[in-house]
Amino acid sequence: MDLTIDFGNTLTKAAVFSGSNMMYFKSFKQFSPTELSSIFKRFPEINKSIISSVVCHPAEINGFLGQHTHFLELNKNTPLPITNDYKTPQTLGKDRISAAVAGHSLHPGKNVLVIMAGTCITYDFVDEEGHYHGGAISPGIRMRLKALNHFTDHLPHVDPEMNAPLIGSTSESSILSGVINGTTTEVDGIIDKYQKNYKNLTVILSGGDTEYFDKKLKNNIFAVPNIVLLGLKYILDFNAS
């Protein structure tokens, strides 16, 4: 069995795989050696593990995994099953390259655009030959809502809602209209530009805010939950082989 852990800016996510099947998934606000120990008590068959981290995490976790498994921590030098053509690989988010690996592995031989909707909205493109080119980073829905409140004197803080009106009749509904409808239009527009430049394009959508875009985009997409953890699994398998 394989364990993949993604230490993100907001949450830590962990998954256990048996072959290609995800047997366990959980997200944590705080992930400590205690949580790690409980996973191993439940799945003592874990023998390979990988971590991706964009934050500081307890060193004891690396030590435990190094002692009990074949352990890999993702960094800019980790061998990948795709070619990384990003000009500054040392600045590339580990979640972005992991998602790109998953997109290519799920749809080999196709041009793939992976869109992750979370704190930020990221766009990552892998061509049909397995070359990762990069993409774009845009503010996520909650970041846009927070910015409108933070950088103005009178606009209120508004929580996101699934269905935003086209025409807002209050400050709150006007903000929702601008942010939700505007962001959806942005994503559709970016997809349109890629489709004009790249034929045989597959679009994948993932991330915690997927629900705000799924079934609202005019373009066809594949929704893939937890794509970063899946990409880490493919990277772990590639290095194990």
CORCOR-V732135 format. One record per backbone hydrogen bond with DSSP energy under -0.5 kcal/mol. NH is the residue of the N-H (numbers start at 1). CO is the residue of the C=O. E is the energy in kcal/mol with one decimal. If there is no record, write none. Layout:
nh=(NH,NH)
co=(CO,CO)
e=(E,E)
This chain:
nh=(2,3,4,5,6,7,7,8,8,12,13,14,15,16,17,18,19,21,23,23,24,26,28,32,35,36,37,38,39,40,41,42,43,46,47,48,49,50,51,52,54,61,62,63,64,65,66,67,68,69,70,71,72,74,74,78,83,84,85,85,89,91,92,92,97,98,99,100,101,102,103,104,105,106,107,110,111,112,113,114,114,115,115,116,116,117,117,118,118,121,122,122,123,124,125,126,127,130,132,132,133,133,134,136,138,140,144,145,146,147,148,149,150,151,152,164,168,174,175,176,177,178,179,180,181,181,182,182,183,184,185,186,187,188,189,190,191,192,193,194,195,196,197,198,202,204,205,206,209,210,212,213,214,216,217,222,223,224,224,227,230,231,232,233,234,235,236,237,238,239,240,241)
co=(17,48,15,50,13,5,52,6,11,28,6,26,4,24,2,21,17,18,16,21,16,14,12,30,32,32,33,34,35,36,37,38,39,43,1,1,70,3,72,5,7,58,58,59,60,61,62,63,64,65,47,69,49,51,72,75,130,82,83,132,86,88,88,89,93,94,95,96,97,98,99,100,101,102,103,107,200,126,202,112,124,113,204,114,122,115,206,116,120,138,116,120,136,114,134,112,131,127,83,130,125,131,125,123,121,119,140,141,142,143,144,145,146,147,149,162,166,170,171,172,173,174,175,176,176,177,177,178,179,180,181,182,183,184,185,186,187,188,189,190,191,192,193,194,111,113,222,115,117,207,209,210,210,213,213,203,221,205,222,224,226,227,228,229,230,231,232,233,234,235,236,237)
e=(-2.5,-2.3,-2.6,-2.0,-3.1,-0.6,-3.4,-1.0,-2.0,-2.9,-2.4,-2.5,-2.4,-1.9,-2.9,-2.8,-0.6,-1.8,-2.7,-0.8,-1.4,-2.0,-3.3,-0.6,-0.5,-1.9,-2.5,-1.8,-1.6,-1.9,-2.0,-1.5,-2.4,-1.6,-2.6,-1.5,-2.4,-2.0,-1.9,-2.4,-2.1,-1.4,-0.7,-2.1,-2.6,-2.4,-2.7,-1.6,-2.0,-2.1,-2.6,-0.9,-1.6,-2.7,-0.5,-1.6,-2.9,-0.6,-0.9,-2.3,-0.6,-2.1,-0.5,-0.7,-2.0,-2.0,-2.2,-2.1,-2.2,-2.2,-2.6,-2.3,-2.5,-2.5,-1.6,-1.3,-1.4,-3.0,-2.8,-0.5,-3.1,-0.5,-3.3,-0.5,-2.1,-0.5,-3.1,-0.7,-2.2,-3.3,-2.2,-0.6,-2.7,-2.2,-2.8,-2.5,-2.6,-2.3,-3.5,-0.5,-2.3,-0.5,-0.9,-1.9,-2.5,-1.8,-2.1,-2.3,-2.5,-2.2,-2.0,-1.4,-2.7,-2.7,-0.7,-0.7,-0.6,-2.5,-2.2,-2.3,-2.4,-2.4,-2.8,-2.4,-0.7,-1.1,-0.7,-0.8,-2.4,-2.2,-2.2,-2.1,-2.4,-2.4,-2.4,-2.5,-2.3,-2.3,-1.9,-2.0,-2.5,-1.6,-1.2,-2.6,-3.1,-2.8,-2.8,-2.5,-2.9,-1.6,-1.6,-2.1,-3.0,-2.4,-1.4,-2.5,-0.5,-2.4,-0.6,-0.7,-1.8,-2.5,-2.4,-1.7,-1.9,-2.4,-2.5,-2.5,-2.3,-2.1,-2.2,-1.9)
